[in-house]
């Protein structure tokens, strides 16, 4: 059975979901996670992503 994962990097959090897919059946979620990173917090003030936000997201 094929397995797929998706990562969504947003301005406030990073999300990940992994699933096993069987044709004709609903996907079976194997893992799901969300981490608040506030990656875009400085963008609204300065117009760019801060080094601190990038480092926190990478960690």
Contact map, one row per residue, 1 for C-alpha under 8 A:
11100000000000000001110000000000000000000000000000000000000
11110000000000000001110000000000000000000000000000000000000
11111000000000000111100000000000000000000000000000000000000
01111100000000000111100000000000000000000000000000000000000
00111110000000011110000000000000000000000000000000000000000
00011111000000011100000000000000000000000000000000000000000
00001111100001111000000000000000000000000000000000000000000
00000111110001110000000000000000000000000000000000000000000
00000011111011100000000000000000000000000000000000000000000
00000001111111000000000000000000000000110000000000000000000
00000000111110000000000000000000000011111000000000000000000
00000000011111000000000000000000000111111000000000000000000
00000000111111100000000000000000011111100000000000000000000
00000011110111110000000000000000011110000000000000000000100
00000011100011111000000000000001111000000000000000000000000
00001111000001111100000000000011110000000000000000000000000
00001110000000111110000000001111100000000000000000000000000
00111100000000011111000000001111000000000000000000000000000
00111000000000001111100000111110000000000000000000000000000
11110000000000000111110000111100000000000000000000000000000
11110000000000000011111011110000000000000000000000000000000
11000000000000000001111111100000000000000000000000000000000
00000000000000000000111110000000000000000000000000000000000
00000000000000000000011111000000000000000000000000000000000
00000000000000000000111111100000000000000000000000000000000
00000000000000000000110111110000000000000000000000000000000
00000000000000000011110011111000000000000000000000000000000
00000000000000000011100001111100000000000000000000000000000
00000000000000001111000000111111000000000000000000000000000
00000000000000001111000000011111000000000000000000000000000
00000000000000011110000000001111100000000000000000000000000
00000000000000111100000000001111110000000000000000000000000
00000000000000111000000000000011111000000000000000000000000
00000000000011110000000000000001111100000000000000000000000
00000000000011100000000000000000111110000000000000000000000
00000000000111000000000000000000011111000000000000000000000
00000000001111000000000000000000001111100000000000001001100
00000000001110000000000000000000000111111000000000001000000
00000000011110000000000000000000000011111100000011001100100
00000000011100000000000000000000000001111111000010001000000
00000000001100000000000000000000000001111111100010000000000
00000000000000000000000000000000000000111111111111000000000
00000000000000000000000000000000000000011111111111000000000
00000000000000000000000000000000000000011111111100000000000
00000000000000000000000000000000000000001111111000000000000
00000000000000000000000000000000000000000111111110000000000
00000000000000000000000000000000000000000111111110000000000
00000000000000000000000000000000000000000111011111000000000
00000000000000000000000000000000000000111110011111101100000
00000000000000000000000000000000000000100110000111111100000
00000000000000000000000000000000000000000000000011111110000
00000000000000000000000000000000000000000000000001111111000
00000000000000000000000000000000000011110000000011111111100
00000000000000000000000000000000000000100000000011111111110
00000000000000000000000000000000000000000000000000111111111
00000000000000000000000000000000000010000000000000011111111
00000000000001000000000000000000000010100000000000001111111
00000000000000000000000000000000000000000000000000000111111
00000000000000000000000000000000000000000000000000000011111
